[in-house]
Amino acid sequence: PREFNVRTGIVIGLPMTTARYNETNPFAIRFVGPKGAVSYILGHQPKSFDWRAHAAKPHPWKQVTEETFGLACETLNQIILIGS
């Protein structure tokens, strides 16, 4: 949650890519970005980093759709079972 991220500076995120070979990856969530580019969220590769130390900024797209976000959370949950 935002409060945790602000307090600790730590973000847990999922990488995004446009690599087409992810079309057959069962853990890749396919979506179309705002400019029509097919992209994939890699739901099986959670990463954590200190956004302050990296001077990270929000992605220019800001966020994916609620549906895509939900699918990414479901995929991640298959691995780490946060929803059980």
PDB file with SEQRES, HELIX, SHEET and CRYST1 records, atoms N, CA, C and O in Angstrom:
SEQRES   1 A   84  PRO ARG GLU PHE ASN VAL ARG THR GLY ILE VAL ILE GLY          
SEQRES   2 A   84  LEU PRO MET THR THR ALA ARG TYR ASN GLU THR ASN PRO          
SEQRES   3 A   84  PHE ALA ILE ARG PHE VAL GLY PRO LYS GLY ALA VAL SER          
SEQRES   4 A   84  TYR ILE LEU GLY HIS GLN PRO LYS SER PHE ASP TRP ARG          
SEQRES   5 A   84  ALA HIS ALA ALA LYS PRO HIS PRO TRP LYS GLN VAL THR          
SEQRES   6 A   84  GLU GLU THR PHE GLY LEU ALA CYS GLU THR LEU ASN GLN          
SEQRES   7 A   84  ILE ILE LEU ILE GLY SER                                      
HELIX    1 AA1 ARG A    2  THR A    8  1                                   7    
HELIX    2 AA2 ARG A   20  THR A   24  5                                   5    
HELIX    3 AA3 GLU A   66  ILE A   80  1                                  15    
SHEET    1 AA1 2 ILE A  10  GLY A  13  0                                        
SHEET    2 AA1 2 LYS A  47  ASP A  50 -1                                        
SHEET    1 AA2 3 MET A  16  THR A  17  0                                        
SHEET    2 AA2 3 VAL A  38  LEU A  42 -1                                        
SHEET    3 AA2 3 ALA A  28  VAL A  32 -1                                        
CRYST1    1.000    1.000    1.000  90.00  90.00  90.00 P 1           1          
ATOM      1  N   PRO A   1       0.814  -1.199   0.000  1.00  0.00           N  
ATOM      2  CA  PRO A   1       0.000   0.000   0.000  1.00  0.00           C  
ATOM      3  C   PRO A   1       0.859   1.265   0.000  1.00  0.00           C  
ATOM      4  O   PRO A   1       2.031   1.241   0.376  1.00  0.00           O  
ATOM      5  N   ARG A   2       0.266   2.338  -0.418  1.00  0.00           N  
ATOM      6  CA  ARG A   2       0.990   3.605  -0.538  1.00  0.00           C  
ATOM      7  C   ARG A   2       1.675   4.004   0.769  1.00  0.00           C  
ATOM      8  O   ARG A   2       2.821   4.451   0.751  1.00  0.00           O  
ATOM      9  N   GLU A   3       0.986   3.847   1.905  1.00  0.00           N  
ATOM     10  CA  GLU A   3       1.575   4.251   3.186  1.00  0.00           C  
ATOM     11  C   GLU A   3       2.880   3.493   3.458  1.00  0.00           C  
ATOM     12  O   GLU A   3       3.859   4.083   3.914  1.00  0.00           O  
ATOM     13  N   PHE A   4       2.891   2.198   3.180  1.00  0.00           N  
ATOM     14  CA  PHE A   4       4.107   1.396   3.355  1.00  0.00           C  
ATOM     15  C   PHE A   4       5.212   1.909   2.436  1.00  0.00           C  
ATOM     16  O   PHE A   4       6.352   2.081   2.865  1.00  0.00           O  
ATOM     17  N   ASN A   5       4.872   2.153   1.173  1.00  0.00           N  
ATOM     18  CA  ASN A   5       5.864   2.622   0.200  1.00  0.00           C  
ATOM     19  C   ASN A   5       6.455   3.967   0.607  1.00  0.00           C  
ATOM     20  O   ASN A   5       7.664   4.171   0.504  1.00  0.00           O  
ATOM     21  N   VAL A   6       5.612   4.882   1.067  1.00  0.00           N  
ATOM     22  CA  VAL A   6       6.080   6.208   1.475  1.00  0.00           C  
ATOM     23  C   VAL A   6       6.965   6.105   2.712  1.00  0.00           C  
ATOM     24  O   VAL A   6       8.013   6.746   2.787  1.00  0.00           O  
ATOM     25  N   ARG A   7       6.547   5.307   3.668  1.00  0.00           N  
ATOM     26  CA  ARG A   7       7.285   5.185   4.923  1.00  0.00           C  
ATOM     27  C   ARG A   7       8.632   4.494   4.747  1.00  0.00           C  
ATOM     28  O   ARG A   7       9.628   4.921   5.332  1.00  0.00           O  
ATOM     29  N   THR A   8       8.670   3.438   3.952  1.00  0.00           N  
ATOM     30  CA  THR A   8       9.896   2.638   3.821  1.00  0.00           C  
ATOM     31  C   THR A   8      10.717   2.973   2.589  1.00  0.00           C  
ATOM     32  O   THR A   8      11.927   2.746   2.572  1.00  0.00           O  
ATOM     33  N   GLY A   9      10.081   3.507   1.561  1.00  0.00           N  
ATOM     34  CA  GLY A   9      10.767   3.751   0.295  1.00  0.00           C  
ATOM     35  C   GLY A   9      10.874   2.499  -0.559  1.00  0.00           C  
ATOM     36  O   GLY A   9      11.473   2.528  -1.634  1.00  0.00           O  
ATOM     37  N   ILE A  10      10.294   1.398  -0.086  1.00  0.00           N  
ATOM     38  CA  ILE A  10      10.384   0.136  -0.819  1.00  0.00           C  
ATOM     39  C   ILE A  10       9.128  -0.056  -1.666  1.00  0.00           C  
ATOM     40  O   ILE A  10       8.009   0.173  -1.207  1.00  0.00           O  
ATOM     41  N   VAL A  11       9.334  -0.475  -2.893  1.00  0.00           N  
ATOM     42  CA  VAL A  11       8.242  -0.791  -3.802  1.00  0.00           C  
ATOM     43  C   VAL A  11       8.424  -2.233  -4.251  1.00  0.00           C  
ATOM     44  O   VAL A  11       9.542  -2.662  -4.535  1.00  0.00           O  
ATOM     45  N   ILE A  12       7.345  -2.969  -4.314  1.00  0.00           N  
ATOM     46  CA  ILE A  12       7.372  -4.297  -4.912  1.00  0.00           C  
ATOM     47  C   ILE A  12       6.599  -4.174  -6.212  1.00  0.00           C  
ATOM     48  O   ILE A  12       5.421  -3.818  -6.213  1.00  0.00           O  
ATOM     49  N   GLY A  13       7.261  -4.465  -7.308  1.00  0.00           N  
ATOM     50  CA  GLY A  13       6.642  -4.298  -8.612  1.00  0.00           C  
ATOM     51  C   GLY A  13       6.850  -5.505  -9.499  1.00  0.00           C  
ATOM     52  O   GLY A  13       7.606  -6.419  -9.170  1.00  0.00           O  
ATOM     53  N   LEU A  14       6.167  -5.492 -10.629  1.00  0.00           N  
ATOM     54  CA  LEU A  14       6.298  -6.541 -11.625  1.00  0.00           C  
ATOM     55  C   LEU A  14       6.843  -5.922 -12.903  1.00  0.00           C  
ATOM     56  O   LEU A  14       6.351  -4.884 -13.344  1.00  0.00           O  
ATOM     57  N   PRO A  15       7.858  -6.548 -13.507  1.00  0.00           N  
ATOM     58  CA  PRO A  15       8.426  -5.987 -14.727  1.00  0.00           C  
ATOM     59  C   PRO A  15       7.447  -6.056 -15.899  1.00  0.00           C  
ATOM     60  O   PRO A  15       6.590  -6.937 -15.973  1.00  0.00           O  
ATOM     61  N   MET A  16       7.606  -5.102 -16.804  1.00  0.00           N  
ATOM     62  CA  MET A  16       6.824  -5.083 -18.036  1.00  0.00           C  
ATOM     63  C   MET A  16       7.790  -5.178 -19.207  1.00  0.00           C  
ATOM     64  O   MET A  16       8.928  -4.716 -19.132  1.00  0.00           O  
ATOM     65  N   THR A  17       7.314  -5.786 -20.296  1.00  0.00           N  
ATOM     66  CA  THR A  17       8.146  -5.959 -21.478  1.00  0.00           C  
ATOM     67  C   THR A  17       7.275  -5.965 -22.727  1.00  0.00           C  
ATOM     68  O   THR A  17       6.063  -6.165 -22.647  1.00  0.00           O  
ATOM     69  N   THR A  18       7.892  -5.748 -23.865  1.00  0.00           N  
ATOM     70  CA  THR A  18       7.197  -5.872 -25.146  1.00  0.00           C  
ATOM     71  C   THR A  18       7.708  -7.081 -25.925  1.00  0.00           C  
ATOM     72  O   THR A  18       7.339  -7.264 -27.085  1.00  0.00           O  
ATOM     73  N   ALA A  19       8.550  -7.910 -25.308  1.00  0.00           N  
ATOM     74  CA  ALA A  19       9.123  -9.079 -25.990  1.00  0.00           C  
ATOM     75  C   ALA A  19       8.010 -10.052 -26.398  1.00  0.00           C  
ATOM     76  O   ALA A  19       7.285 -10.569 -25.548  1.00  0.00           O  
ATOM     77  N   ARG A  20       7.886 -10.289 -27.688  1.00  0.00           N  
ATOM     78  CA  ARG A  20       6.801 -11.109 -28.237  1.00  0.00           C  
ATOM     79  C   ARG A  20       6.826 -12.564 -27.776  1.00  0.00           C  
ATOM     80  O   ARG A  20       5.783 -13.217 -27.746  1.00  0.00           O  
ATOM     81  N   TYR A  21       8.004 -13.082 -27.414  1.00  0.00           N  
ATOM     82  CA  TYR A  21       8.055 -14.490 -26.993  1.00  0.00           C  
ATOM     83  C   TYR A  21       7.233 -14.737 -25.730  1.00  0.00           C  
ATOM     84  O   TYR A  21       6.986 -15.890 -25.377  1.00  0.00           O  
ATOM     85  N   ASN A  22       6.811 -13.685 -25.050  1.00  0.00           N  
ATOM     86  CA  ASN A  22       5.972 -13.844 -23.862  1.00  0.00           C  
ATOM     87  C   ASN A  22       4.527 -14.188 -24.203  1.00  0.00           C  
ATOM     88  O   ASN A  22       3.724 -14.452 -23.308  1.00  0.00           O  
ATOM     89  N   GLU A  23       4.194 -14.187 -25.477  1.00  0.00           N  
ATOM     90  CA  GLU A  23       2.840 -14.546 -25.912  1.00  0.00           C  
ATOM     91  C   GLU A  23       2.464 -15.950 -25.413  1.00  0.00           C  
ATOM     92  O   GLU A  23       1.295 -16.217 -25.133  1.00  0.00           O  
ATOM     93  N   THR A  24       3.448 -16.838 -25.305  1.00  0.00           N  
ATOM     94  CA  THR A  24       3.181 -18.208 -24.854  1.00  0.00           C  
ATOM     95  C   THR A  24       3.570 -18.437 -23.390  1.00  0.00           C  
ATOM     96  O   THR A  24       3.501 -19.565 -22.901  1.00  0.00           O  
ATOM     97  N   ASN A  25       3.969 -17.397 -22.704  1.00  0.00           N  
ATOM     98  CA  ASN A  25       4.365 -17.498 -21.299  1.00  0.00           C  
ATOM     99  C   ASN A  25       3.100 -17.505 -20.437  1.00  0.00           C  
ATOM    100  O   ASN A  25       2.353 -16.527 -20.445  1.00  0.00           O  
ATOM    101  N   PRO A  26       2.842 -18.589 -19.693  1.00  0.00           N  
ATOM    102  CA  PRO A  26       1.603 -18.651 -18.911  1.00  0.00           C  
ATOM    103  C   PRO A  26       1.545 -17.650 -17.752  1.00  0.00           C  
ATOM    104  O   PRO A  26       0.475 -17.422 -17.188  1.00  0.00           O  
ATOM    105  N   PHE A  27       2.677 -17.056 -17.395  1.00  0.00           N  
ATOM    106  CA  PHE A  27       2.708 -16.084 -16.301  1.00  0.00           C  
ATOM    107  C   PHE A  27       2.766 -14.637 -16.804  1.00  0.00           C  
ATOM    108  O   PHE A  27       2.871 -13.708 -16.003  1.00  0.00           O  
ATOM    109  N   ALA A  28       2.699 -14.447 -18.111  1.00  0.00           N  
ATOM    110  CA  ALA A  28       2.738 -13.104 -18.693  1.00  0.00           C  
ATOM    111  C   ALA A  28       1.310 -12.628 -18.945  1.00  0.00           C  
ATOM    112  O   ALA A  28       0.512 -13.334 -19.561  1.00  0.00           O  
ATOM    113  N   ILE A  29       1.001 -11.442 -18.471  1.00  0.00           N  
ATOM    114  CA  ILE A  29      -0.321 -10.856 -18.664  1.00  0.00           C  
ATOM    115  C   ILE A  29      -0.234  -9.904 -19.850  1.00  0.00           C  
ATOM    116  O   ILE A  29       0.455  -8.885 -19.799  1.00  0.00           O  
ATOM    117  N   ARG A  30      -0.936 -10.251 -20.908  1.00  0.00           N  
ATOM    118  CA  ARG A  30      -0.903  -9.454 -22.139  1.00  0.00           C  
ATOM    119  C   ARG A  30      -1.875  -8.286 -22.009  1.00  0.00           C  
ATOM    120  O   ARG A  30      -2.993  -8.439 -21.516  1.00  0.00           O  
ATOM    121  N   PHE A  31      -1.427  -7.120 -22.461  1.00  0.00           N  
ATOM    122  CA  PHE A  31      -2.315  -5.962 -22.525  1.00  0.00           C  
ATOM    123  C   PHE A  31      -1.830  -5.038 -23.628  1.00  0.00           C  
ATOM    124  O   PHE A  31      -0.693  -5.142 -24.088  1.00  0.00           O  
ATOM    125  N   VAL A  32      -2.692  -4.148 -24.041  1.00  0.00           N  
ATOM    126  CA  VAL A  32      -2.350  -3.178 -25.076  1.00  0.00           C  
ATOM    127  C   VAL A  32      -2.229  -1.821 -24.403  1.00  0.00           C  
ATOM    128  O   VAL A  32      -3.156  -1.355 -23.742  1.00  0.00           O  
ATOM    129  N   GLY A  33      -1.071  -1.196 -24.581  1.00  0.00           N  
ATOM    130  CA  GLY A  33      -0.807   0.100 -23.969  1.00  0.00           C  
ATOM    131  C   GLY A  33      -1.544   1.224 -24.673  1.00  0.00           C  
ATOM    132  O   GLY A  33      -2.210   0.989 -25.681  1.00  0.00           O  
ATOM    133  N   PRO A  34      -1.436   2.442 -24.159  1.00  0.00           N  
ATOM    134  CA  PRO A  34      -2.176   3.579 -24.701  1.00  0.00           C  
ATOM    135  C   PRO A  34      -1.815   3.930 -26.143  1.00  0.00           C  
ATOM    136  O   PRO A  34      -2.615   4.553 -26.841  1.00  0.00           O  
ATOM    137  N   LYS A  35      -0.631   3.544 -26.595  1.00  0.00           N  
ATOM    138  CA  LYS A  35      -0.242   3.826 -27.983  1.00  0.00           C  
ATOM    139  C   LYS A  35      -0.440   2.623 -28.890  1.00  0.00           C  
ATOM    140  O   LYS A  35       0.039   2.610 -30.024  1.00  0.00           O  
ATOM    141  N   GLY A  36      -1.149   1.606 -28.391  1.00  0.00           N  
ATOM    142  CA  GLY A  36      -1.458   0.430 -29.196  1.00  0.00           C  
ATOM    143  C   GLY A  36      -0.390  -0.650 -29.185  1.00  0.00           C  
ATOM    144  O   GLY A  36      -0.524  -1.650 -29.890  1.00  0.00           O  
ATOM    145  N   ALA A  37       0.665  -0.473 -28.404  1.00  0.00           N  
ATOM    146  CA  ALA A  37       1.733  -1.475 -28.347  1.00  0.00           C  
ATOM    147  C   ALA A  37       1.312  -2.632 -27.447  1.00  0.00           C  
ATOM    148  O   ALA A  37       0.828  -2.422 -26.335  1.00  0.00           O  
ATOM    149  N   VAL A  38       1.502  -3.858 -27.941  1.00  0.00           N  
ATOM    150  CA  VAL A  38       1.239  -5.039 -27.122  1.00  0.00           C  
ATOM    151  C   VAL A  38       2.376  -5.178 -26.120  1.00  0.00           C  
ATOM    152  O   VAL A  38       3.551  -5.160 -26.488  1.00  0.00           O  
ATOM    153  N   SER A  39       2.015  -5.316 -24.862  1.00  0.00           N  
ATOM    154  CA  SER A  39       3.000  -5.429 -23.785  1.00  0.00           C  
ATOM    155  C   SER A  39       2.597  -6.564 -22.863  1.00  0.00           C  
ATOM    156  O   SER A  39       1.492  -7.099 -22.956  1.00  0.00           O  
ATOM    157  N   TYR A  40       3.508  -6.924 -21.972  1.00  0.00           N  
ATOM    158  CA  TYR A  40       3.275  -8.032 -21.053  1.00  0.00           C  
ATOM    159  C   TYR A  40       3.779  -7.657 -19.666  1.00  0.00           C  
ATOM    160  O   TYR A  40       4.848  -7.063 -19.524  1.00  0.00           O  
ATOM    161  N   ILE A  41       3.005  -8.005 -18.652  1.00  0.00           N  
ATOM    162  CA  ILE A  41       3.444  -7.887 -17.262  1.00  0.00           C  
ATOM    163  C   ILE A  41       3.893  -9.283 -16.851  1.00  0.00           C  
ATOM    164  O   ILE A  41       3.149 -10.250 -17.017  1.00  0.00           O  
ATOM    165  N   LEU A  42       5.101  -9.393 -16.316  1.00  0.00           N  
ATOM    166  CA  LEU A  42       5.638 -10.689 -15.920  1.00  0.00           C  
ATOM    167  C   LEU A  42       5.277 -10.956 -14.461  1.00  0.00           C  
ATOM    168  O   LEU A  42       5.995 -10.560 -13.543  1.00  0.00           O  
ATOM    169  N   GLY A  43       4.154 -11.632 -14.271  1.00  0.00           N  
ATOM    170  CA  GLY A  43       3.593 -11.843 -12.948  1.00  0.00           C  
ATOM    171  C   GLY A  43       4.373 -12.784 -12.057  1.00  0.00           C  
ATOM    172  O   GLY A  43       4.094 -12.872 -10.862  1.00  0.00           O  
ATOM    173  N   HIS A  44       5.340 -13.485 -12.607  1.00  0.00           N  
ATOM    174  CA  HIS A  44       6.126 -14.443 -11.826  1.00  0.00           C  
ATOM    175  C   HIS A  44       7.499 -13.899 -11.445  1.00  0.00           C  
ATOM    176  O   HIS A  44       8.339 -14.638 -10.933  1.00  0.00           O  
ATOM    177  N   GLN A  45       7.730 -12.617 -11.691  1.00  0.00           N  
ATOM    178  CA  GLN A  45       9.039 -12.032 -11.399  1.00  0.00           C  
ATOM    179  C   GLN A  45       8.929 -10.789 -10.521  1.00  0.00           C  
ATOM    180  O   GLN A  45       9.392  -9.720 -10.919  1.00  0.00           O  
ATOM    181  N   PRO A  46       8.323 -10.902  -9.330  1.00  0.00           N  
ATOM    182  CA  PRO A  46       8.230  -9.707  -8.482  1.00  0.00           C  
ATOM    183  C   PRO A  46       9.618  -9.189  -8.116  1.00  0.00           C  
ATOM    184  O   PRO A  46      10.541  -9.963  -7.862  1.00  0.00           O  
ATOM    185  N   LYS A  47       9.743  -7.882  -8.096  1.00  0.00           N  
ATOM    186  CA  LYS A  47      11.011  -7.225  -7.759  1.00  0.00           C  
ATOM    187  C   LYS A  47      10.739  -6.212  -6.656  1.00  0.00           C  
ATOM    188  O   LYS A  47       9.679  -5.587  -6.628  1.00  0.00           O  
ATOM    189  N   SER A  48      11.682  -6.053  -5.761  1.00  0.00           N  
ATOM    190  CA  SER A  48      11.569  -4.986  -4.771  1.00  0.00           C  
ATOM    191  C   SER A  48      12.777  -4.070  -4.922  1.00  0.00           C  
ATOM    192  O   SER A  48      13.887  -4.515  -5.213  1.00  0.00           O  
ATOM    193  N   PHE A  49      12.535  -2.797  -4.721  1.00  0.00           N  
ATOM    194  CA  PHE A  49      13.633  -1.832  -4.799  1.00  0.00           C  
ATOM    195  C   PHE A  49      13.274  -0.591  -4.000  1.00  0.00           C  
ATOM    196  O   PHE A  49      12.106  -0.323  -3.720  1.00  0.00           O  
ATOM    197  N   ASP A  50      14.294   0.147  -3.645  1.00  0.00           N  
ATOM    198  CA  ASP A  50      14.124   1.399  -2.917  1.00  0.00           C  
ATOM    199  C   ASP A  50      13.944   2.506  -3.949  1.00  0.00           C  
ATOM    200  O   ASP A  50      14.906   2.922  -4.594  1.00  0.00           O  
ATOM    201  N   TRP A  51      12.718   2.980  -4.103  1.00  0.00           N  
ATOM    202  CA  TRP A  51      12.442   3.971  -5.138  1.00  0.00           C  
ATOM    203  C   TRP A  51      13.139   5.296  -4.862  1.00  0.00           C  
ATOM    204  O   TRP A  51      13.432   6.040  -5.798  1.00  0.00           O  
ATOM    205  N   ARG A  52      13.406   5.603  -3.619  1.00  0.00           N  
ATOM    206  CA  ARG A  52      14.109   6.857  -3.313  1.00  0.00           C  
ATOM    207  C   ARG A  52      15.560   6.784  -3.773  1.00  0.00           C  
ATOM    208  O   ARG A  52      16.066   7.713  -4.403  1.00  0.00           O  
ATOM    209  N   ALA A  53      16.230   5.673  -3.455  1.00  0.00           N  
ATOM    210  CA  ALA A  53      17.641   5.510  -3.833  1.00  0.00           C  
ATOM    211  C   ALA A  53      17.812   5.499  -5.346  1.00  0.00           C  
ATOM    212  O   ALA A  53      18.844   5.931  -5.859  1.00  0.00           O  
ATOM    213  N   HIS A  54      16.797   5.003  -6.068  1.00  0.00           N  
ATOM    214  CA  HIS A  54      16.871   4.937  -7.528  1.00  0.00           C  
ATOM    215  C   HIS A  54      16.268   6.175  -8.196  1.00  0.00           C  
ATOM    216  O   HIS A  54      16.248   6.275  -9.422  1.00  0.00           O  
ATOM    217  N   ALA A  55      15.781   7.109  -7.393  1.00  0.00           N  
ATOM    218  CA  ALA A  55      15.104   8.307  -7.913  1.00  0.00           C  
ATOM    219  C   ALA A  55      14.026   7.914  -8.927  1.00  0.00           C  
ATOM    220  O   ALA A  55      13.875   8.541  -9.975  1.00  0.00           O  
ATOM    221  N   ALA A  56      13.284   6.859  -8.583  1.00  0.00           N  
ATOM    222  CA  ALA A  56      12.263   6.333  -9.489  1.00  0.00           C  
ATOM    223  C   ALA A  56      11.102   7.307  -9.632  1.00  0.00           C  
ATOM    224  O   ALA A  56      10.774   8.055  -8.710  1.00  0.00           O  
ATOM    225  N   LYS A  57      10.499   7.279 -10.794  1.00  0.00           N  
ATOM    226  CA  LYS A  57       9.342   8.108 -11.094  1.00  0.00           C  
ATOM    227  C   LYS A  57       8.217   7.199 -11.584  1.00  0.00           C  
ATOM    228  O   LYS A  57       8.486   6.107 -12.085  1.00  0.00           O  
ATOM    229  N   PRO A  58       6.967   7.630 -11.449  1.00  0.00           N  
ATOM    230  CA  PRO A  58       5.863   6.818 -11.975  1.00  0.00           C  
ATOM    231  C   PRO A  58       6.027   6.586 -13.476  1.00  0.00           C  
ATOM    232  O   PRO A  58       6.547   7.437 -14.196  1.00  0.00           O  
ATOM    233  N   HIS A  59       5.576   5.428 -13.928  1.00  0.00           N  
ATOM    234  CA  HIS A  59       5.622   5.106 -15.352  1.00  0.00           C  
ATOM    235  C   HIS A  59       4.779   6.138 -16.104  1.00  0.00           C  
ATOM    236  O   HIS A  59       3.747   6.573 -15.594  1.00  0.00           O  
ATOM    237  N   PRO A  60       5.202   6.537 -17.312  1.00  0.00           N  
ATOM    238  CA  PRO A  60       4.434   7.539 -18.065  1.00  0.00           C  
ATOM    239  C   PRO A  60       2.976   7.128 -18.308  1.00  0.00           C  
ATOM    240  O   PRO A  60       2.109   7.991 -18.444  1.00  0.00           O  
ATOM    241  N   TRP A  61       2.702   5.837 -18.363  1.00  0.00           N  
ATOM    242  CA  TRP A  61       1.325   5.388 -18.563  1.00  0.00           C  
ATOM    243  C   TRP A  61       0.503   5.542 -17.297  1.00  0.00           C  
ATOM    244  O   TRP A  61      -0.721   5.425 -17.338  1.00  0.00           O  
ATOM    245  N   LYS A  62       1.159   5.804 -16.168  1.00  0.00           N  
ATOM    246  CA  LYS A  62       0.538   5.950 -14.848  1.00  0.00           C  
ATOM    247  C   LYS A  62       0.069   4.613 -14.279  1.00  0.00           C  
ATOM    248  O   LYS A  62       0.568   4.191 -13.235  1.00  0.00           O  
ATOM    249  N   GLN A  63      -0.871   3.936 -14.929  1.00  0.00           N  
ATOM    250  CA  GLN A  63      -1.336   2.643 -14.431  1.00  0.00           C  
ATOM    251  C   GLN A  63      -2.025   1.876 -15.545  1.00  0.00           C  
ATOM    252  O   GLN A  63      -2.430   2.446 -16.559  1.00  0.00           O  
ATOM    253  N   VAL A  64      -2.147   0.577 -15.337  1.00  0.00           N  
ATOM    254  CA  VAL A  64      -2.868  -0.257 -16.293  1.00  0.00           C  
ATOM    255  C   VAL A  64      -4.341  -0.259 -15.901  1.00  0.00           C  
ATOM    256  O   VAL A  64      -4.716   0.302 -14.872  1.00  0.00           O  
ATOM    257  N   THR A  65      -5.168  -0.888 -16.718  1.00  0.00           N  
ATOM    258  CA  THR A  65      -6.601  -0.954 -16.406  1.00  0.00           C  
ATOM    259  C   THR A  65      -6.826  -1.797 -15.151  1.00  0.00           C  
ATOM    260  O   THR A  65      -5.966  -2.584 -14.754  1.00  0.00           O  
ATOM    261  N   GLU A  66      -7.983  -1.622 -14.540  1.00  0.00           N  
ATOM    262  CA  GLU A  66      -8.345  -2.418 -13.357  1.00  0.00           C  
ATOM    263  C   GLU A  66      -8.313  -3.908 -13.683  1.00  0.00           C  
ATOM    264  O   GLU A  66      -7.857  -4.717 -12.876  1.00  0.00           O  
ATOM    265  N   GLU A  67      -8.801  -4.267 -14.875  1.00  0.00           N  
ATOM    266  CA  GLU A  67      -8.823  -5.677 -15.277  1.00  0.00           C  
ATOM    267  C   GLU A  67      -7.403  -6.246 -15.370  1.00  0.00           C  
ATOM    268  O   GLU A  67      -7.132  -7.333 -14.858  1.00  0.00           O  
ATOM    269  N   THR A  68      -6.504  -5.512 -16.020  1.00  0.00           N  
ATOM    270  CA  THR A  68      -5.120  -5.964 -16.158  1.00  0.00           C  
ATOM    271  C   THR A  68      -4.449  -6.043 -14.793  1.00  0.00           C  
ATOM    272  O   THR A  68      -3.726  -6.999 -14.512  1.00  0.00           O  
ATOM    273  N   PHE A  69      -4.681  -5.055 -13.951  1.00  0.00           N  
ATOM    274  CA  PHE A  69      -4.117  -5.067 -12.602  1.00  0.00           C  
ATOM    275  C   PHE A  69      -4.612  -6.291 -11.823  1.00  0.00           C  
ATOM    276  O   PHE A  69      -3.834  -6.949 -11.132  1.00  0.00           O  
ATOM    277  N   GLY A  70      -5.898  -6.586 -11.939  1.00  0.00           N  
ATOM    278  CA  GLY A  70      -6.477  -7.744 -11.260  1.00  0.00           C  
ATOM    279  C   GLY A  70      -5.850  -9.048 -11.725  1.00  0.00           C  
ATOM    280  O   GLY A  70      -5.561  -9.926 -10.911  1.00  0.00           O  
ATOM    281  N   LEU A  71      -5.638  -9.179 -13.034  1.00  0.00           N  
ATOM    282  CA  LEU A  71      -4.997 -10.384 -13.568  1.00  0.00           C  
ATOM    283  C   LEU A  71      -3.564 -10.513 -13.068  1.00  0.00           C  
ATOM    284  O   LEU A  71      -3.108 -11.613 -12.754  1.00  0.00           O  
ATOM    285  N   ALA A  72      -2.854  -9.391 -12.996  1.00  0.00           N  
ATOM    286  CA  ALA A  72      -1.477  -9.416 -12.492  1.00  0.00           C  
ATOM    287  C   ALA A  72      -1.453  -9.849 -11.030  1.00  0.00           C  
ATOM    288  O   ALA A  72      -0.595 -10.635 -10.629  1.00  0.00           O  
ATOM    289  N   CYS A  73      -2.387  -9.342 -10.236  1.00  0.00           N  
ATOM    290  CA  CYS A  73      -2.460  -9.728  -8.822  1.00  0.00           C  
ATOM    291  C   CYS A  73      -2.808 -11.205  -8.679  1.00  0.00           C  
ATOM    292  O   CYS A  73      -2.251 -11.891  -7.822  1.00  0.00           O  
ATOM    293  N   GLU A  74      -3.724 -11.702  -9.507  1.00  0.00           N  
ATOM    294  CA  GLU A  74      -4.084 -13.121  -9.465  1.00  0.00           C  
ATOM    295  C   GLU A  74      -2.884 -13.999  -9.815  1.00  0.00           C  
ATOM    296  O   GLU A  74      -2.658 -15.025  -9.174  1.00  0.00           O  
ATOM    297  N   THR A  75      -2.121 -13.601 -10.821  1.00  0.00           N  
ATOM    298  CA  THR A  75      -0.942 -14.366 -11.224  1.00  0.00           C  
ATOM    299  C   THR A  75       0.087 -14.379 -10.108  1.00  0.00           C  
ATOM    300  O   THR A  75       0.643 -15.429  -9.784  1.00  0.00           O  
ATOM    301  N   LEU A  76       0.345 -13.220  -9.520  1.00  0.00           N  
ATOM    302  CA  LEU A  76       1.291 -13.146  -8.408  1.00  0.00           C  
ATOM    303  C   LEU A  76       0.795 -13.982  -7.226  1.00  0.00           C  
ATOM    304  O   LEU A  76       1.585 -14.651  -6.560  1.00  0.00           O  
ATOM    305  N   ASN A  77      -0.499 -13.942  -6.974  1.00  0.00           N  
ATOM    306  CA  ASN A  77      -1.066 -14.690  -5.856  1.00  0.00           C  
ATOM    307  C   ASN A  77      -0.905 -16.200  -6.033  1.00  0.00           C  
ATOM    308  O   ASN A  77      -0.822 -16.926  -5.043  1.00  0.00           O  
ATOM    309  N   GLN A  78      -0.860 -16.683  -7.273  1.00  0.00           N  
ATOM    310  CA  GLN A  78      -0.633 -18.107  -7.522  1.00  0.00           C  
ATOM    311  C   GLN A  78       0.725 -18.546  -6.989  1.00  0.00           C  
ATOM    312  O   GLN A  78       0.919 -19.712  -6.645  1.00  0.00           O  
ATOM    313  N   ILE A  79       1.653 -17.615  -6.923  1.00  0.00           N  
ATOM    314  CA  ILE A  79       3.015 -17.932  -6.502  1.00  0.00           C  
ATOM    315  C   ILE A  79       3.203 -17.716  -5.002  1.00  0.00           C  
ATOM    316  O   ILE A  79       3.802 -18.551  -4.324  1.00  0.00           O  
ATOM    317  N   ILE A  80       2.694 -16.596  -4.481  1.00  0.00           N  
ATOM    318  CA  ILE A  80       2.989 -16.272  -3.081  1.00  0.00           C  
ATOM    319  C   ILE A  80       1.790 -16.394  -2.142  1.00  0.00           C  
ATOM    320  O   ILE A  80       1.941 -16.226  -0.932  1.00  0.00           O  
ATOM    321  N   LEU A  81       0.621 -16.677  -2.667  1.00  0.00           N  
ATOM    322  CA  LEU A  81      -0.588 -16.928  -1.876  1.00  0.00           C  
ATOM    323  C   LEU A  81      -0.882 -15.876  -0.812  1.00  0.00           C  
ATOM    324  O   LEU A  81      -1.052 -16.200   0.363  1.00  0.00           O  
ATOM    325  N   ILE A  82      -0.939 -14.604  -1.237  1.00  0.00           N  
ATOM    326  CA  ILE A  82      -1.273 -13.545  -0.285  1.00  0.00           C  
ATOM    327  C   ILE A  82      -2.773 -13.457  -0.039  1.00  0.00           C  
ATOM    328  O   ILE A  82      -3.204 -12.867   0.952  1.00  0.00           O  
ATOM    329  N   GLY A  83      -3.562 -14.032  -0.920  1.00  0.00           N  
ATOM    330  CA  GLY A  83      -5.004 -13.917  -0.787  1.00  0.00           C  
ATOM    331  C   GLY A  83      -5.663 -15.073  -0.067  1.00  0.00           C  
ATOM    332  O   GLY A  83      -6.889 -15.185  -0.103  1.00  0.00           O  
ATOM    333  N   SER A  84      -4.903 -15.936   0.585  1.00  0.00           N  
ATOM    334  CA  SER A  84      -5.543 -17.096   1.229  1.00  0.00           C  
ATOM    335  C   SER A  84      -5.534 -16.977   2.734  1.00  0.00           C  
ATOM    336  O   SER A  84      -6.031 -17.866   3.426  1.00  0.00           O  
TER     337      SER A  84                                                      
END                                                                             
